[in-house]
Amino acid sequence: MNSNILITGFLIVASMTCTVAGNLLLKIGADQRGMSTVWPFSLLNLKTFLGALIFCCALIFYVSVLKRISLNLAQSIFAAQFVMVIVAAYFILGEPIDKYRWLGITLIALGLFVIAAAPTTASQ
């Protein structure tokens, strides 16, 4: 396997992992007391700060991905984040997933399989 593909794959996984972790930390932090009662400081605490910091890391990885592949391919791949965040919230935060969300998750997953099976073009 080409090292360029491996690096791109690593950057994609790193960005998605940071996005999922950032979302979880922001949710956990949102349910806790902030630094102050004055907005926006009422939203800030260690967890929300770390969540935002991790989102910054995700941004850096994502921009690195965009240097390597087309935006339409990147967005197609990164649609998996929607599934990952919902499933992580289910397992880590205990948030329920109803049958309609499971249907949506399934449709997104099917779309990702179609995109993965599509041939690549020279501009990618």
VMD Tcl script that draws the C-alpha trace (Angstrom):
set ca {
  {0.00 0.00 0.00}
  {1.21 3.47 -0.91}
  {2.51 5.57 2.03}
  {0.46 8.55 0.79}
  {-2.72 6.47 1.19}
  {-1.64 5.38 4.68}
  {-0.94 8.97 5.75}
  {-4.27 10.16 4.35}
  {-6.04 7.31 6.13}
  {-4.32 8.19 9.39}
  {-5.32 11.86 9.03}
  {-8.94 10.89 8.35}
  {-9.10 8.58 11.37}
  {-7.37 11.17 13.58}
  {-9.76 13.93 12.52}
  {-12.84 11.75 13.03}
  {-11.60 10.51 16.40}
  {-10.98 14.07 17.55}
  {-14.43 15.12 16.33}
  {-16.15 12.31 18.23}
  {-14.12 12.98 21.40}
  {-14.71 16.73 21.10}
  {-18.47 16.22 20.78}
  {-18.57 13.92 23.80}
  {-16.55 16.34 25.93}
  {-18.69 19.29 24.89}
  {-21.86 17.40 25.85}
  {-20.42 16.29 29.18}
  {-19.19 19.82 29.86}
  {-22.52 21.35 28.84}
  {-24.19 19.34 31.59}
  {-21.80 20.72 34.24}
  {-21.43 24.12 35.87}
  {-19.47 26.76 34.05}
  {-16.81 29.15 35.32}
  {-19.36 31.89 35.99}
  {-23.06 32.66 35.81}
  {-22.41 35.23 33.08}
  {-22.84 34.09 29.48}
  {-20.68 32.87 27.66}
  {-18.50 32.02 30.67}
  {-21.39 29.99 32.06}
  {-20.71 27.51 29.25}
  {-17.01 27.18 29.94}
  {-15.44 24.59 32.17}
  {-12.56 22.15 31.81}
  {-14.58 19.67 29.73}
  {-15.95 22.25 27.27}
  {-12.50 23.82 26.96}
  {-10.90 20.43 26.24}
  {-13.71 19.61 23.79}
  {-13.07 22.83 21.89}
  {-9.32 22.19 21.93}
  {-9.84 18.70 20.53}
  {-12.08 20.18 17.82}
  {-9.14 22.44 16.90}
  {-6.99 19.33 16.50}
  {-9.71 17.80 14.31}
  {-9.66 20.94 12.18}
  {-5.91 20.70 11.65}
  {-6.19 17.04 10.64}
  {-9.15 17.81 8.35}
  {-7.32 20.61 6.54}
  {-4.42 18.20 6.08}
  {-6.86 15.71 4.53}
  {-8.17 18.43 2.19}
  {-4.62 19.03 0.95}
  {-4.59 15.37 -0.16}
  {-8.10 14.63 -1.52}
  {-11.01 16.50 -3.08}
  {-13.62 18.19 -0.92}
  {-16.46 16.08 -2.31}
  {-14.61 12.87 -1.45}
  {-13.64 14.17 1.99}
  {-17.20 15.14 2.84}
  {-18.45 11.77 1.63}
  {-15.99 9.98 3.89}
  {-16.57 12.30 6.84}
  {-20.30 11.55 6.78}
  {-19.27 8.57 8.90}
  {-18.76 11.04 11.79}
  {-22.53 11.38 12.14}
  {-22.79 7.66 12.79}
  {-19.74 7.60 15.05}
  {-20.97 10.45 17.28}
  {-24.45 8.93 17.67}
  {-23.08 5.48 18.48}
  {-20.48 6.93 20.88}
  {-23.22 8.90 22.65}
  {-25.19 5.67 22.99}
  {-22.32 3.66 24.47}
  {-20.49 6.33 26.47}
  {-23.26 8.70 27.53}
  {-26.09 6.18 27.59}
  {-28.21 8.25 25.17}
  {-30.99 6.22 23.55}
  {-31.14 5.55 19.81}
  {-34.68 5.05 18.55}
  {-35.65 3.05 15.45}
  {-35.72 6.17 13.24}
  {-32.15 7.07 14.13}
  {-31.09 3.46 13.53}
  {-32.75 3.73 10.10}
  {-30.83 6.96 9.42}
  {-27.57 5.38 10.58}
  {-28.21 2.45 8.26}
  {-28.91 4.75 5.31}
  {-25.74 6.75 5.96}
  {-23.74 3.51 6.18}
  {-25.23 2.28 2.89}
  {-24.34 5.60 1.27}
  {-20.78 5.27 2.51}
  {-20.54 1.80 0.96}
  {-21.76 3.18 -2.37}
  {-19.19 5.98 -2.21}
  {-16.41 3.55 -1.28}
  {-17.30 1.32 -4.21}
  {-17.31 4.21 -6.70}
  {-14.24 4.46 -8.93}
  {-11.88 7.35 -8.22}
  {-11.12 9.98 -10.83}
  {-7.77 11.48 -11.77}
  {-8.57 14.80 -10.05}
  {-8.73 13.14 -6.64}
}
mol new
graphics top color blue
foreach p $ca { graphics top sphere $p radius 0.5 }
foreach p [lrange $ca 0 end-1] q [lrange $ca 1 end] { graphics top cylinder $p $q radius 0.2 }
display resetview
